[in-house]
Amino acid sequence: MALRFAVQGDTEQECTEGLRLLEQLGLRPTMLPKLLTDNRWMARAVPLQTKAPATNGEGPVTPGG
């Protein structure tokens, strides 16, 4: 399963601020703010992950974990 988080804003500045909040939560940006065709801004981020999920059901290995 792949988790993706998106931020939408009315302006590039608003979207950038939202992306910074996601970074503070430990997410890594994968798409910097872009203006979409319907005149809104969007950015995306994913959780930090150092390697693939474990096969024994323990879940992904994250930094410090």
N, C-alpha and C positions, 0 to 999 in steps of 0.2 A: 504494500500500500504506500502510495506517495502522498505526503501531505504538502499542500501549497497554501500559502496565505496571501491574500490580495488586499491592497489599499486603494481606494478610489477617492478622488478629490475633485473639487471644482477648479482648482488652480494647481500649477506645478509645485508651488511652495507648500500648499496644504498636503499634497501627496507625498512630498519629500519628508515632511514632518511625521506623517503616519508611518513611513518606511523606517525612520529613525526609532520610533516606538517599537516596531517589530524587532529591530536590531538589539534594542535594550532587553528584549525578552529572550534573546539568544538565537534569533533567526538570522539566516544569511541571505542577503538580497540576490535574486536571480534575474530580475528585470527592473531596471531603473525606471523612474517615472517617464511615461510616454503619453502623448496626446492621442486619444483614440478618435475614431471617425465621428462619434457622436458628441464631440467637444467636451469630453471628460478625461481626467488623468488617471492612470493606473500604474501600480508597481506591484511586484511580487517578491515573496521571500519563502525560504524553506528552512526547516530545522537543521541545525548543525549535526552532522553524523560522520563519525570517523571510519566506519566500515559497515558492511551489509549486516542486516539483522541476524542474530544467532539462530541456528537451526534447532536448538533445544527449547525454544519457546521463551527465552529470557528477554527477547526484544533487542532493539538496536543498542549499540555501544555509543555513548555520547561522551564528550570531553568531561573529565573529572568523575566519570561514573563507573 
